[in-house]
């Protein structure tokens, strides 16, 4: 989620009550963000000029999870696959070394995912290290872990995202495999309070499926009422995902049109997907394929075992480029193998079917710097 920090900035400022005390208290953090923002701009310009520099290190810290989502295969891998348990995860020292190298390479953000990252004992320590050396930090959680762990992580974050696909208890149980809606919603409300009390970005991320397509309006209203953001990520075709959860082309366009309509209203400022992203869902993809490629190399993916995997998640998620236990991160990123896999991702065979936000939105930002920047500025002025 940290990938789209420039698009989120205006929305965050609009939904935060910046009193004089806030401005004085958080001035040092503002300076820190300004410096890291220059790192981001530098990375965007370099990519625009043809030099491939990742903007974000996405660290899947664990496969372990306390949910059993129907559409997710990570928790299944942890239970059924050898080499995916707690004992196989890289140690804290190695993870910190990789984070430090990422900063030295000019990477802007450190995004923590899972599994459920808050079940990992050292995740707060990793976030604290990343923040201390100037990386923008983000974390995606299901919100089901104890409040103490969530609060400790939030104190080290620039962006906190909580997964919430529905406001209906029975539907939540079907999609997430557990009876956890009440706990997840309590975490969302806590996040909203922290956003109002300090400089934290907070959003709900909803996986968009056939099950919850009718709840888009209700979910946007819920986020707007709390003063936080919301993103919807359509489920992409995958052999491991039940077909009944997938939206067909016409259904996806209908939902996108509804989001466009909502985005034009007062509560639309909570919708954090860009206008270009939504327009692409309605009119046809604005990325992918020759001539207008997705840019998968903008993120570098690190799995729990220390593997740096192929940049394109949908095409070759299990392709291992190198392992940070034995090779420096920079060497892996700059390898010929990584370049070839990035080229494969640029010529995307899934054009029109892949809507993964951490690839599509950053690709649009880099390829359309002026229009995306003007959109963010317009939201800032509102």
N, C-alpha and C positions, 0 to 999 in steps of 0.2 A: 504493500500500500504506500510505502514511502515514495514509490516511483513517481506519483503524481502530485507531489508536494506543491509545485507552482499552481496547479489548478485548485487545490484545496485552500490555499492561503487566504484568498478573499472571503470565502465562506466562513472560515474560522474566525477571522477578525470581525465579521458582521454579527456573529453569534456569541461574542464574548464581551462582557461588560468591562471595558478598560477604564477603570477609575484612575485618578491621579496616583493613588497608592500602588495600583498594579503597575503603572508605567515606571515608577521609581524602583519598585521591588524587582522588576524583571528586565531592567535596562541591560544588565550584563548578559542576560540570555538573548536579548535582542541583538546585541553586538555579535554574539556567538553565531546566531542564525544568519546574520548578514554575511559573516565570513564564510560560513558553509554554503550560503546561497551563491557566493561568487564561485565556489568550487563547482556547484551545479551548473552555473552558466558557462563556465570554462569547459566542462564536460560536454554540454550540449553543443557548443560551438565546435569543439574538436570532432564530434560525431557528424555534425553538419558538413564539416570539411573533409570527411572521409576517414578520419582516424577512429578506430573502434575502441572506445573506452566505456566500460560498464559504469552505469550511474549508481546501481544499487547491488549490494551483496544480500541475496535472499538465503537465509540460513534456516533450513529445516532442522531444528535442534533435536527432534525425537520423532519416532513413529508412534510412540505410546499415546494413548488417548482415553479419556473417560466418557466419550460419546461413541455411538455405534451408528453413524450416519449411513443411510442406505446407499447414497451415491458416492461414498468415499472408500478408497481401497487402502489407505495408509494404515488404519488400525488393523485391517485384515493382514497386512504384510507383517506388522509387529507380532501378531498372534501366530501366524502360520509360516512365515518365511525365516529361514536361518540367517543370522547376521543382522537382525533388525531389532534386537533387544537393548535394554539399558546398558548391558556390559559391552556392547559394540559401539557405543557413541564415543566420539572423540572427547578427550579430557579437557578440562577448563584451560590448562596452559596452552594446549595446541589451538583451541578456539580463539583465545586472546591473541595469540601470535598472528593468526589469519586475519583477525579484525584489524590489528595494527598495520599489517601489510596492505590491506584494502585501503585504509586511509592514506598510506604513503603513495599508493598507485593513483590517487585522485578520485576514488570512489566516494560518493556523496552520502549514501544512506545505508543503514544496517537494518534489514527487515527480518524479524523473527517469526517463524511459522512452525507448524508441526504436521501431523499429530496435534496434540495439545501442548504448547510450549511450557505452560505453567506447571506441568507435572515434572519438569526437569529441575533438579535442585539448584543448578548454578545459573539459571537464565537471568536472574536479576544482576548477578555479578558480571555476566557478559554484557548486558545492556549498560551497566554503570561504566564499564571499561570503554565501550563504544562511544558513549556520550562524553566521557572525560577527554577523549582524544579528538573530539570535534565532528563525529559522524551524527547525522540525523537518525533517530531511532524510531522503529515502529514494531508493533506486535499484533498478531491476530489470535484471538482466543474465543472459545465457546462461552466463556463467562461462568463456567460451572465450578471452578476451583474456589477454595476458601477466599473470603474477602481480603484477608491479610496478604496473601500472595499477589492478588490482583492490584492492591493498593501499592505494594512495594514495587511492582513492575511499573505501574503508572507513573511513579515518581521519577523514573529514568527514561520516560518516553516523550517523544514529540507527537506521536500519533498512536492512539489505541483504537483497535477495531474489534468489535464484538459480533460474532456470527449470530444472526437471528432471522430465520426464514419465514416465520409465521407468528401470529398473535393468538393462534388457536391451539389449545393444549393437546387435543387428540392428533391434530396434524403434526405438531411438533414431535409427538411420540412416534408417529409413523416415519417421519423424515430423519429424526435424530436417534431413534432407537432407544431412548430413555425418557422418563418423565421429568424433564428439567426446565420447562418453560418458565415457571415462577422464579427459579434461581437465576436464569439467564436474564430475565427482565429486571430483576433487582440489580444485577451487575450493570446493565445498561443505564439504569437510573443513577447509580453511583458514578459512573463515567460522566454522565451529563453534569452532575454536581461538580466534579473535579474540573471539568472544562470551564464552568462558570467561575470557579474560584482561582483559576490559574491558567498558564499558557499551555494547555494540552489540547490537541486536536482529538476529537472523538467521533466515531461513526459506527453505524450498523452496517454490516455487510450481509446481504441476503442472496443466497444461491437461488436463482430463478428457475423454477421447474413447472411442470404441468400441474403440480399439486398446489402451488401458491400463487399462480399467475393472477388470480382474482383478488389478491390481498395487496397489490401494489399501492393503491390509494391509501389504504389503512396504515401500511407500514411507513409511507412518506409522512402521513399526518402524525404518526406516533413520534417519528424522529424530529419533525418540525416543532411539535409541542414540547419536546425536551431541549430544543435548541442545539441539536447535534446533526451531523451529516448522515447520509445513507447512500449506499451503492448497491446495485443489483448486478449480479454476475450470472449470465445465462449458462446453464449446464451444457457443456460441449459433448458431442457424440463420442462415446468411448465404449469399447466392448464390455467393460465392467459395470457400466451404468444401465439400469433397466430402461428399456425403450419408453415405457409409459411415463417416465419423468421428463422426457425430452420435449421441448416445444418445436413444432414444425415452423417453416418459414413464415407463413401467414400469421400464426399465433405470436411469434416473436415480434413481427412488425406491429401487431395490434398493441402489445404491451409497450413497445418503444414509443408509439404515438401517444399513449396515455401518459408516459413519462415526459414526453415533450410538452404535452398540455399542462401537466402539473408544474413543470419547470418554469412555465410562463406565469405562474401564480405566486402569491406571497410565500407560500410554503415551499416553492420550488427551489429556493436558495439552499435547502437541505439536500437536494439531489446533487451529488458530487461527480457524477459522470458528465463529461463535457458535452456541449451541444453537438460537436462534430461526431462524437461516439454514438450518440442517439440517432443522429441523422444517417449515419452509416447503417445502423440497424434497420432503418426504414427504407432508404433508397438503394442500399447495396454497400458492400464493404469499401471503406476508404483506405484500405491497407491490404497487404498480402499479394503475392504474385509479382511477376516482373513489372518494372516500371514504377511501382508504388509499394515497395516491400514493407513487411513487418520487419522490425529491427530487434531480433531476439538477443543480440549481443549487448543490449543496454542493461541487462541484468546478468548476474553470475550466480549460479545455483549451487549451494553447498549442502550435501545431505548429512544425516546424523553420523555416518561412518567416516566422514571427511572426504567423500568423493565430490569432485566438481563435475557435475553432469552436463549433458548437452544443453545449450541455451534454449532450444525450443522444446517446451514441455510436451506439446501435443504430438510432435512427430517422433521424438526419440527420447522419451523421459528417462529411460534406463541406461542410456549411453554414457559411459564413464570416460571423461577426458583425462583425468588425473586425480591423484589423492594428495591432500595437503600434509599427510603424515610423512610423505616421502619427497614431495616436490613443493617449491615455493608457489604461492598463488599466482604471482605475475608470470612465471614460466608457463603455467597451465593455461592461463588466459591468452597468452601470446603465442600459443602453439599452433602449428599448421592444422592439427586435427580440430581445434576449436574453430578456426577460421572456416574450414570446410563444412562443419556442422552449422555454423552461422549462415553460410551461403545457402545451405539446404533449407534452413528456416526462412530465409528471405524469399525463396521461391516456393512459397507455402502451398501445398496441395489442399489445405483445409480452408482456403479462402472462402469467406462467407459463412463458415461454420464455427470458427474459433473467436470467442469474445472475451478471452482471459485478460482482465484489466491490467495486470502488471506487464503485459506485452503491448496491448493495443494502444492504451492511452500514452505511455511514454513514446511509442513510435510516432504517434500523431503529434506530440509536443515537439519532437526533434525535427520532423518533416514540415511542420507548420508553426514555426516559432512565433511569428508575428500574430496570426489569428488566435492561437491559443493564449498567448500572452495578453492580447487585448480582451479576451473573454474573462480571464482572471482579474485584470485591472477593472473591468466593468463591474464585476461582482464586489471588488474592494470598495468601489465608490458608492455602492448602493446603501 
